[in-house]
Amino acid sequence: MKLINIGFGNMVAAGRIIAIVSPESAPIKRIMRESEDKGLLVNATYGRRTRAVLITDSGHIILSALQPETVAHRLDETEEPEEEYE
């Protein structure tokens, strides 16, 4: 299981992430509000502005203060195949 850093030492299982989106659109704001009502919202911003919203396969919504591009880049780094030594 690969973990990615989403800021401030918080880690998320890379294989569980379905989407990384920006929080500005109305549908994403609605998803955030509904997940908070259901108890599925994880706020990992430490009081800073939410810049990325991570949607997981379990229905959890994770808020991050990092840019979506930064989180996506870290996700791409974890998915690179490891070299095998013979």
Contact map, one row per residue, 1 for C-alpha under 8 A:
11100000000011100000000000000000000000000000000000000000000000000000000000000000000000
11110000000011100000000000000000000000000000000000000000000000000000000000000100000000
11111000001111000000000000000000000000000000000000000000000000000000000000000100000000
01111100001111000000000000000000000000000000000000000000000000000000001001100100000000
00111111111100000000000000000000000000000000000000000000000000000000001001000000000000
00011111111100000000000000000000000000000001000000000000000000011100001000000000000000
00001111111000000000000000000000000000000001100000000000000000011100000000000000000000
00001111110000000000000000000000000000000001010000000000000000000000000000000000000000
00001111111000000000000000000000000000000000000000000000000000000000000000000000000000
00001111111100000000000000000000000000000001000000000000000000000000000000000000000000
00111110111110000000000000000000000000000000000000000000000000000000000000000000000000
00111100011111010000000000000000000000000000000000000000000000000000000000000000000000
11110000001111111000000000000000000000000000000000000000000000000000000000000000000000
11110000000111111000000000000000000000000000000000000000000000000000000000100100000000
11000000000011111000000000000000000000000000000000000000000000000000000000000000000000
00000000000111111100000000000000000000000000000000000001110000000000000000000000000000
00000000000011111111000000000000000000000000000000000111100000000000000000000000000000
00000000000000011111000000000000000000000000000000000111100000000000000000000000000000
00000000000000001111100000000000000000000000000000000111000000000000000000000000000000
00000000000000001111110000000000000000000000000000011110000000000001001100000000000000
00000000000000000011111000000000000000000000000000011100000000000001000000000000000000
00000000000000000001111110010000000000000000000000111000000000000001000000000000000000
00000000000000000000111110011000000000000000000001111000000000000000000000000000000000
00000000000000000000011111011000000000000000000000000000000000000000000000000000000000
00000000000000000000011111111000000000000000000000000000000000000000000000000000000000
00000000000000000000000111111100000000000000000000000000000000000000000000000000000000
00000000000000000000000011111110000000000000000000000000000000000000000000000000000000
00000000000000000000011111111111000000000000000000000000000000000000000000000000000000
00000000000000000000001111111111100000000000000000000000000000000000000000000000000000
00000000000000000000000001111111110000000000000000000000000000000000000000000000000000
00000000000000000000000000111111111000000000000000000000000000000000000000000000000000
00000000000000000000000000011111111100001000000000000000000010000000000000000000000000
00000000000000000000000000001111111110000000000000000000000000000000000000000000000000
00000000000000000000000000000111111111000000000000000000000000000000000000000000000000
00000000000000000000000000000011111111111000000000000000000110000000000000000000000000
00000000000000000000000000000001111111111000000000000000000000000000000000000000000000
00000000000000000000000000000000111111110000000000000000000000000000000000000000000000
00000000000000000000000000000000011111111000000000000000000000000000000000000000000000
00000000000000000000000000000000001111111000000000000000000000000000000000000000000000
00000000000000000000000000000000001111111100000000000000001110000000000000000000000000
00000000000000000000000000000001001101111110000000000000000111100000000000000000000000
00000000000000000000000000000000000000011111000000000000000111100000000000000000000000
00000000000000000000000000000000000000001111110000000000000001110000000000000000000000
00000111010000000000000000000000000000000111110000000000000001111000000000000000000000
00000010000000000000000000000000000000000011111111000000000000111000000000000000000000
00000001000000000000000000000000000000000011111100000000000000001000000000000000000000
00000000000000000000000000000000000000000000111110000000000000000000000000000000000000
00000000000000000000000000000000000000000000111111000000000000001000000000000000000000
00000000000000000000000000000000000000000000101111100000000000001000000000000000000000
00000000000000000000001000000000000000000000100111111000000000111100000000000000000000
00000000000000000000011000000000000000000000000011111000000000111111000000000000000000
00000000000000000001111000000000000000000000000001111100000000111111001000000000000000
00000000000000000001111000000000000000000000000001111110000011110001000000000000000000
00000000000000001111100000000000000000000000000000011111000011110000000000000000000000
00000000000000001111000000000000000000000000000000001111101111000000000000000000000000
00000000000000011110000000000000000000000000000000000111111111000000000000000000000000
00000000000000011100000000000000000000000000000000000011111100000000000000000000000000
00000000000000010000000000000000000000000000000000000001111100000000000000000000000000
00000000000000000000000000000000000000010000000000000011111110000000000000000000000000
00000000000000000000000000000000001000011100000000000011111111000000000000000000000000
00000000000000000000000000000001001000011100000000001111001111100000000000000000000000
00000000000000000000000000000000000000001111000000001111000111110000000000000000000000
00000000000000000000000000000000000000001111100001111100000011111000000000000000000000
00000110000000000000000000000000000000000011100001111100000001111110000000000000000000
00000110000000000000000000000000000000000001110111110000000000111110000000000000000000
00000110000000000000000000000000000000000000000001110000000000011111011000000000000000
00000000000000000000000000000000000000000000000000110000000000011111111000000000000000
00000000000000000001110000000000000000000000000000111000000000000111111100000000000000
00000000000000000000000000000000000000000000000000000000000000000011111110000000000000
00000000000000000000000000000000000000000000000000000000000000000111111111000000000000
00011100000000000001000000000000000000000000000000010000000000000111111111100000000000
00000000000000000001000000000000000000000000000000000000000000000001111111110000000000
00000000000000000000000000000000000000000000000000000000000000000000111111111000000000
00011000000000000000000000000000000000000000000000000000000000000000011111111100000000
00010000000001000000000000000000000000000000000000000000000000000000001111111110000000
00000000000000000000000000000000000000000000000000000000000000000000000111111111000000
00000000000000000000000000000000000000000000000000000000000000000000000011111111000000
01110000000001000000000000000000000000000000000000000000000000000000000001111111000000
00000000000000000000000000000000000000000000000000000000000000000000000000111111100000
00000000000000000000000000000000000000000000000000000000000000000000000000011111110000
00000000000000000000000000000000000000000000000000000000000000000000000000000011111000
00000000000000000000000000000000000000000000000000000000000000000000000000000001111100
00000000000000000000000000000000000000000000000000000000000000000000000000000000111110
00000000000000000000000000000000000000000000000000000000000000000000000000000000011111
00000000000000000000000000000000000000000000000000000000000000000000000000000000001111
00000000000000000000000000000000000000000000000000000000000000000000000000000000000111
